[in-house]
Amino acid sequence: MTQPSKTEPAQGEVVQADPRTPEQIRRSRNKVLGLSLAAFVVLVFLISIAKMG
């Protein structure tokens, strides 16, 4: 039987892919979603102004 290398998790060991808490991940995702929505609203507004002029 071979010893697991330092890069591989030991048997039964749980590896957490992201050290951030679920709350931090959720906040980050919400910020990106909010900025994307705001950019879309600004884009629609500018296109509407351009079509009127």
PyMOL Python script that loads the backbone (N, CA, C, O; Angstrom):
from pymol import cmd

cmd.read_pdbstr("""\
ATOM      1  N   MET A   1       0.849  -1.180   0.000  1.00  0.00           N
ATOM      2  CA  MET A   1       0.000   0.000   0.000  1.00  0.00           C
ATOM      3  C   MET A   1       0.895   1.244   0.000  1.00  0.00           C
ATOM      4  O   MET A   1       1.862   1.324   0.758  1.00  0.00           O
ATOM      5  N   THR A   2       0.562   2.203  -0.853  1.00  0.00           N
ATOM      6  CA  THR A   2       1.381   3.406  -0.960  1.00  0.00           C
ATOM      7  C   THR A   2       0.824   4.509  -0.077  1.00  0.00           C
ATOM      8  O   THR A   2      -0.375   4.562   0.199  1.00  0.00           O
ATOM      9  N   GLN A   3       1.701   5.372   0.353  1.00  0.00           N
ATOM     10  CA  GLN A   3       1.306   6.522   1.160  1.00  0.00           C
ATOM     11  C   GLN A   3       0.735   7.593   0.240  1.00  0.00           C
ATOM     12  O   GLN A   3       1.274   7.815  -0.844  1.00  0.00           O
ATOM     13  N   PRO A   4      -0.350   8.268   0.648  1.00  0.00           N
ATOM     14  CA  PRO A   4      -0.878   9.351  -0.199  1.00  0.00           C
ATOM     15  C   PRO A   4       0.107  10.523  -0.239  1.00  0.00           C
ATOM     16  O   PRO A   4       0.747  10.853   0.759  1.00  0.00           O
ATOM     17  N   SER A   5       0.208  11.126  -1.393  1.00  0.00           N
ATOM     18  CA  SER A   5       1.103  12.280  -1.504  1.00  0.00           C
ATOM     19  C   SER A   5       0.486  13.471  -0.789  1.00  0.00           C
ATOM     20  O   SER A   5      -0.692  13.449  -0.430  1.00  0.00           O
ATOM     21  N   LYS A   6       1.286  14.512  -0.584  1.00  0.00           N
ATOM     22  CA  LYS A   6       0.808  15.688   0.144  1.00  0.00           C
ATOM     23  C   LYS A   6      -0.253  16.455  -0.652  1.00  0.00           C
ATOM     24  O   LYS A   6      -1.023  17.217  -0.067  1.00  0.00           O
ATOM     25  N   THR A   7      -0.306  16.267  -1.979  1.00  0.00           N
ATOM     26  CA  THR A   7      -1.290  16.993  -2.773  1.00  0.00           C
ATOM     27  C   THR A   7      -2.635  16.278  -2.809  1.00  0.00           C
ATOM     28  O   THR A   7      -3.653  16.884  -3.146  1.00  0.00           O
ATOM     29  N   GLU A   8      -2.645  14.997  -2.464  1.00  0.00           N
ATOM     30  CA  GLU A   8      -3.893  14.241  -2.475  1.00  0.00           C
ATOM     31  C   GLU A   8      -4.429  14.151  -1.048  1.00  0.00           C
ATOM     32  O   GLU A   8      -3.656  14.013  -0.100  1.00  0.00           O
ATOM     33  N   PRO A   9      -5.756  14.228  -0.896  1.00  0.00           N
ATOM     34  CA  PRO A   9      -6.323  14.116   0.454  1.00  0.00           C
ATOM     35  C   PRO A   9      -6.215  12.684   0.967  1.00  0.00           C
ATOM     36  O   PRO A   9      -6.258  11.737   0.182  1.00  0.00           O
ATOM     37  N   ALA A  10      -6.077  12.529   2.256  1.00  0.00           N
ATOM     38  CA  ALA A  10      -6.054  11.201   2.866  1.00  0.00           C
ATOM     39  C   ALA A  10      -7.452  10.610   2.782  1.00  0.00           C
ATOM     40  O   ALA A  10      -8.431  11.334   2.598  1.00  0.00           O
ATOM     41  N   GLN A  11      -7.539   9.308   2.917  1.00  0.00           N
ATOM     42  CA  GLN A  11      -8.830   8.647   2.832  1.00  0.00           C
ATOM     43  C   GLN A  11      -9.749   9.151   3.937  1.00  0.00           C
ATOM     44  O   GLN A  11      -9.362   9.182   5.105  1.00  0.00           O
ATOM     45  N   GLY A  12     -10.953   9.541   3.572  1.00  0.00           N
ATOM     46  CA  GLY A  12     -11.917  10.043   4.536  1.00  0.00           C
ATOM     47  C   GLY A  12     -11.770  11.520   4.842  1.00  0.00           C
ATOM     48  O   GLY A  12     -12.587  12.074   5.578  1.00  0.00           O
ATOM     49  N   GLU A  13     -10.749  12.180   4.297  1.00  0.00           N
ATOM     50  CA  GLU A  13     -10.542  13.603   4.550  1.00  0.00           C
ATOM     51  C   GLU A  13     -11.402  14.418   3.592  1.00  0.00           C
ATOM     52  O   GLU A  13     -11.442  14.144   2.393  1.00  0.00           O
ATOM     53  N   VAL A  14     -12.074  15.399   4.121  1.00  0.00           N
ATOM     54  CA  VAL A  14     -12.926  16.265   3.308  1.00  0.00           C
ATOM     55  C   VAL A  14     -12.102  17.453   2.841  1.00  0.00           C
ATOM     56  O   VAL A  14     -11.454  18.121   3.647  1.00  0.00           O
ATOM     57  N   VAL A  15     -12.126  17.716   1.538  1.00  0.00           N
ATOM     58  CA  VAL A  15     -11.375  18.838   0.982  1.00  0.00           C
ATOM     59  C   VAL A  15     -12.359  19.952   0.670  1.00  0.00           C
ATOM     60  O   VAL A  15     -13.331  19.755  -0.060  1.00  0.00           O
ATOM     61  N   GLN A  16     -12.097  21.119   1.230  1.00  0.00           N
ATOM     62  CA  GLN A  16     -12.955  22.265   0.962  1.00  0.00           C
ATOM     63  C   GLN A  16     -12.332  23.054  -0.174  1.00  0.00           C
ATOM     64  O   GLN A  16     -11.207  23.542  -0.063  1.00  0.00           O
ATOM     65  N   ALA A  17     -13.074  23.174  -1.274  1.00  0.00           N
ATOM     66  CA  ALA A  17     -12.549  23.834  -2.467  1.00  0.00           C
ATOM     67  C   ALA A  17     -12.375  25.331  -2.248  1.00  0.00           C
ATOM     68  O   ALA A  17     -11.443  25.929  -2.786  1.00  0.00           O
ATOM     69  N   ASP A  18     -13.251  25.937  -1.473  1.00  0.00           N
ATOM     70  CA  ASP A  18     -13.220  27.379  -1.285  1.00  0.00           C
ATOM     71  C   ASP A  18     -13.201  27.682   0.221  1.00  0.00           C
ATOM     72  O   ASP A  18     -14.094  27.241   0.945  1.00  0.00           O
ATOM     73  N   PRO A  19     -12.206  28.421   0.696  1.00  0.00           N
ATOM     74  CA  PRO A  19     -12.135  28.687   2.136  1.00  0.00           C
ATOM     75  C   PRO A  19     -13.175  29.690   2.633  1.00  0.00           C
ATOM     76  O   PRO A  19     -13.344  29.861   3.840  1.00  0.00           O
ATOM     77  N   ARG A  20     -13.871  30.355   1.704  1.00  0.00           N
ATOM     78  CA  ARG A  20     -14.873  31.342   2.119  1.00  0.00           C
ATOM     79  C   ARG A  20     -16.126  30.644   2.649  1.00  0.00           C
ATOM     80  O   ARG A  20     -16.435  29.513   2.275  1.00  0.00           O
ATOM     81  N   THR A  21     -16.829  31.342   3.522  1.00  0.00           N
ATOM     82  CA  THR A  21     -18.069  30.792   4.062  1.00  0.00           C
ATOM     83  C   THR A  21     -19.165  30.923   3.017  1.00  0.00           C
ATOM     84  O   THR A  21     -19.054  31.746   2.108  1.00  0.00           O
ATOM     85  N   PRO A  22     -20.218  30.129   3.130  1.00  0.00           N
ATOM     86  CA  PRO A  22     -21.326  30.263   2.175  1.00  0.00           C
ATOM     87  C   PRO A  22     -21.916  31.676   2.142  1.00  0.00           C
ATOM     88  O   PRO A  22     -22.361  32.141   1.093  1.00  0.00           O
ATOM     89  N   GLU A  23     -21.916  32.355   3.292  1.00  0.00           N
ATOM     90  CA  GLU A  23     -22.429  33.728   3.349  1.00  0.00           C
ATOM     91  C   GLU A  23     -21.567  34.666   2.501  1.00  0.00           C
ATOM     92  O   GLU A  23     -22.096  35.521   1.790  1.00  0.00           O
ATOM     93  N   GLN A  24     -20.246  34.509   2.573  1.00  0.00           N
ATOM     94  CA  GLN A  24     -19.347  35.347   1.771  1.00  0.00           C
ATOM     95  C   GLN A  24     -19.520  35.064   0.280  1.00  0.00           C
ATOM     96  O   GLN A  24     -19.499  35.985  -0.537  1.00  0.00           O
ATOM     97  N   ILE A  25     -19.688  33.806  -0.069  1.00  0.00           N
ATOM     98  CA  ILE A  25     -19.891  33.433  -1.477  1.00  0.00           C
ATOM     99  C   ILE A  25     -21.197  34.033  -1.984  1.00  0.00           C
ATOM    100  O   ILE A  25     -21.256  34.563  -3.094  1.00  0.00           O
ATOM    101  N   ARG A  26     -22.247  33.946  -1.161  1.00  0.00           N
ATOM    102  CA  ARG A  26     -23.554  34.488  -1.540  1.00  0.00           C
ATOM    103  C   ARG A  26     -23.478  36.000  -1.736  1.00  0.00           C
ATOM    104  O   ARG A  26     -24.015  36.526  -2.711  1.00  0.00           O
ATOM    105  N   ARG A  27     -22.812  36.704  -0.811  1.00  0.00           N
ATOM    106  CA  ARG A  27     -22.679  38.166  -0.937  1.00  0.00           C
ATOM    107  C   ARG A  27     -21.928  38.546  -2.203  1.00  0.00           C
ATOM    108  O   ARG A  27     -22.307  39.483  -2.904  1.00  0.00           O
ATOM    109  N   SER A  28     -20.865  37.814  -2.486  1.00  0.00           N
ATOM    110  CA  SER A  28     -20.068  38.089  -3.687  1.00  0.00           C
ATOM    111  C   SER A  28     -20.907  37.883  -4.946  1.00  0.00           C
ATOM    112  O   SER A  28     -20.874  38.701  -5.865  1.00  0.00           O
ATOM    113  N   ARG A  29     -21.653  36.789  -4.980  1.00  0.00           N
ATOM    114  CA  ARG A  29     -22.503  36.497  -6.132  1.00  0.00           C
ATOM    115  C   ARG A  29     -23.586  37.563  -6.288  1.00  0.00           C
ATOM    116  O   ARG A  29     -23.899  37.974  -7.406  1.00  0.00           O
ATOM    117  N   ASN A  30     -24.157  38.009  -5.169  1.00  0.00           N
ATOM    118  CA  ASN A  30     -25.198  39.035  -5.217  1.00  0.00           C
ATOM    119  C   ASN A  30     -24.641  40.373  -5.716  1.00  0.00           C
ATOM    120  O   ASN A  30     -25.319  41.089  -6.454  1.00  0.00           O
ATOM    121  N   LYS A  31     -23.411  40.712  -5.316  1.00  0.00           N
ATOM    122  CA  LYS A  31     -22.797  41.955  -5.797  1.00  0.00           C
ATOM    123  C   LYS A  31     -22.605  41.913  -7.307  1.00  0.00           C
ATOM    124  O   LYS A  31     -22.909  42.881  -8.004  1.00  0.00           O
ATOM    125  N   VAL A  32     -22.101  40.792  -7.809  1.00  0.00           N
ATOM    126  CA  VAL A  32     -21.891  40.648  -9.251  1.00  0.00           C
ATOM    127  C   VAL A  32     -23.226  40.720  -9.982  1.00  0.00           C
ATOM    128  O   VAL A  32     -23.328  41.377 -11.018  1.00  0.00           O
ATOM    129  N   LEU A  33     -24.246  40.055  -9.458  1.00  0.00           N
ATOM    130  CA  LEU A  33     -25.568  40.073 -10.080  1.00  0.00           C
ATOM    131  C   LEU A  33     -26.152  41.485 -10.071  1.00  0.00           C
ATOM    132  O   LEU A  33     -26.737  41.921 -11.063  1.00  0.00           O
ATOM    133  N   GLY A  34     -25.996  42.198  -8.958  1.00  0.00           N
ATOM    134  CA  GLY A  34     -26.499  43.566  -8.863  1.00  0.00           C
ATOM    135  C   GLY A  34     -25.796  44.510  -9.831  1.00  0.00           C
ATOM    136  O   GLY A  34     -26.442  45.336 -10.477  1.00  0.00           O
ATOM    137  N   LEU A  35     -24.481  44.390  -9.931  1.00  0.00           N
ATOM    138  CA  LEU A  35     -23.739  45.234 -10.873  1.00  0.00           C
ATOM    139  C   LEU A  35     -24.119  44.918 -12.320  1.00  0.00           C
ATOM    140  O   LEU A  35     -24.230  45.820 -13.150  1.00  0.00           O
ATOM    141  N   SER A  36     -24.315  43.642 -12.614  1.00  0.00           N
ATOM    142  CA  SER A  36     -24.727  43.247 -13.964  1.00  0.00           C
ATOM    143  C   SER A  36     -26.103  43.821 -14.299  1.00  0.00           C
ATOM    144  O   SER A  36     -26.319  44.315 -15.406  1.00  0.00           O
ATOM    145  N   LEU A  37     -27.016  43.757 -13.360  1.00  0.00           N
ATOM    146  CA  LEU A  37     -28.359  44.299 -13.574  1.00  0.00           C
ATOM    147  C   LEU A  37     -28.309  45.813 -13.765  1.00  0.00           C
ATOM    148  O   LEU A  37     -28.992  46.350 -14.637  1.00  0.00           O
ATOM    149  N   ALA A  38     -27.512  46.498 -12.963  1.00  0.00           N
ATOM    150  CA  ALA A  38     -27.373  47.950 -13.094  1.00  0.00           C
ATOM    151  C   ALA A  38     -26.769  48.317 -14.449  1.00  0.00           C
ATOM    152  O   ALA A  38     -27.211  49.276 -15.082  1.00  0.00           O
ATOM    153  N   ALA A  39     -25.765  47.566 -14.898  1.00  0.00           N
ATOM    154  CA  ALA A  39     -25.154  47.822 -16.205  1.00  0.00           C
ATOM    155  C   ALA A  39     -26.168  47.607 -17.324  1.00  0.00           C
ATOM    156  O   ALA A  39     -26.191  48.363 -18.295  1.00  0.00           O
ATOM    157  N   PHE A  40     -27.001  46.587 -17.193  1.00  0.00           N
ATOM    158  CA  PHE A  40     -28.035  46.323 -18.201  1.00  0.00           C
ATOM    159  C   PHE A  40     -29.044  47.469 -18.254  1.00  0.00           C
ATOM    160  O   PHE A  40     -29.435  47.904 -19.338  1.00  0.00           O
ATOM    161  N   VAL A  41     -29.463  47.955 -17.095  1.00  0.00           N
ATOM    162  CA  VAL A  41     -30.425  49.068 -17.041  1.00  0.00           C
ATOM    163  C   VAL A  41     -29.834  50.313 -17.694  1.00  0.00           C
ATOM    164  O   VAL A  41     -30.513  50.993 -18.463  1.00  0.00           O
ATOM    165  N   VAL A  42     -28.574  50.614 -17.392  1.00  0.00           N
ATOM    166  CA  VAL A  42     -27.910  51.774 -17.990  1.00  0.00           C
ATOM    167  C   VAL A  42     -27.808  51.595 -19.507  1.00  0.00           C
ATOM    168  O   VAL A  42     -28.035  52.546 -20.256  1.00  0.00           O
ATOM    169  N   LEU A  43     -27.476  50.410 -19.960  1.00  0.00           N
ATOM    170  CA  LEU A  43     -27.375  50.134 -21.392  1.00  0.00           C
ATOM    171  C   LEU A  43     -28.715  50.333 -22.096  1.00  0.00           C
ATOM    172  O   LEU A  43     -28.771  50.959 -23.155  1.00  0.00           O
ATOM    173  N   VAL A  44     -29.790  49.808 -21.517  1.00  0.00           N
ATOM    174  CA  VAL A  44     -31.125  49.988 -22.106  1.00  0.00           C
ATOM    175  C   VAL A  44     -31.497  51.464 -22.129  1.00  0.00           C
ATOM    176  O   VAL A  44     -32.069  51.938 -23.110  1.00  0.00           O
ATOM    177  N   PHE A  45     -31.180  52.199 -21.064  1.00  0.00           N
ATOM    178  CA  PHE A  45     -31.468  53.629 -21.013  1.00  0.00           C
ATOM    179  C   PHE A  45     -30.719  54.372 -22.116  1.00  0.00           C
ATOM    180  O   PHE A  45     -31.304  55.191 -22.825  1.00  0.00           O
ATOM    181  N   LEU A  46     -29.428  54.086 -22.260  1.00  0.00           N
ATOM    182  CA  LEU A  46     -28.639  54.777 -23.282  1.00  0.00           C
ATOM    183  C   LEU A  46     -29.111  54.440 -24.698  1.00  0.00           C
ATOM    184  O   LEU A  46     -29.132  55.313 -25.566  1.00  0.00           O
ATOM    185  N   ILE A  47     -29.482  53.210 -24.930  1.00  0.00           N
ATOM    186  CA  ILE A  47     -29.994  52.821 -26.249  1.00  0.00           C
ATOM    187  C   ILE A  47     -31.325  53.536 -26.516  1.00  0.00           C
ATOM    188  O   ILE A  47     -31.570  53.995 -27.632  1.00  0.00           O
ATOM    189  N   SER A  48     -32.174  53.629 -25.501  1.00  0.00           N
ATOM    190  CA  SER A  48     -33.454  54.330 -25.665  1.00  0.00           C
ATOM    191  C   SER A  48     -33.222  55.805 -25.990  1.00  0.00           C
ATOM    192  O   SER A  48     -33.891  56.348 -26.870  1.00  0.00           O
ATOM    193  N   ILE A  49     -32.312  56.449 -25.317  1.00  0.00           N
ATOM    194  CA  ILE A  49     -31.999  57.859 -25.587  1.00  0.00           C
ATOM    195  C   ILE A  49     -31.467  58.013 -26.994  1.00  0.00           C
ATOM    196  O   ILE A  49     -31.835  58.957 -27.693  1.00  0.00           O
ATOM    197  N   ALA A  50     -30.602  57.098 -27.426  1.00  0.00           N
ATOM    198  CA  ALA A  50     -30.019  57.177 -28.755  1.00  0.00           C
ATOM    199  C   ALA A  50     -31.088  57.001 -29.843  1.00  0.00           C
ATOM    200  O   ALA A  50     -31.025  57.661 -30.881  1.00  0.00           O
ATOM    201  N   LYS A  51     -32.050  56.132 -29.616  1.00  0.00           N
ATOM    202  CA  LYS A  51     -33.115  55.902 -30.614  1.00  0.00           C
ATOM    203  C   LYS A  51     -34.068  57.090 -30.698  1.00  0.00           C
ATOM    204  O   LYS A  51     -34.637  57.347 -31.758  1.00  0.00           O
ATOM    205  N   MET A  52     -34.250  57.817 -29.595  1.00  0.00           N
ATOM    206  CA  MET A  52     -35.127  58.978 -29.601  1.00  0.00           C
ATOM    207  C   MET A  52     -34.495  60.157 -30.330  1.00  0.00           C
ATOM    208  O   MET A  52     -35.188  60.961 -30.952  1.00  0.00           O
ATOM    209  N   GLY A  53     -33.184  60.248 -30.246  1.00  0.00           N
ATOM    210  CA  GLY A  53     -32.496  61.424 -30.784  1.00  0.00           C
ATOM    211  C   GLY A  53     -32.187  61.380 -32.242  1.00  0.00           C
ATOM    212  O   GLY A  53     -31.609  62.325 -32.779  1.00  0.00           O
TER     213      GLY A  53
END
""", "prot")
cmd.dss("prot")
cmd.show_as("cartoon", "prot")
cmd.util.cbc("prot")
cmd.orient("prot")
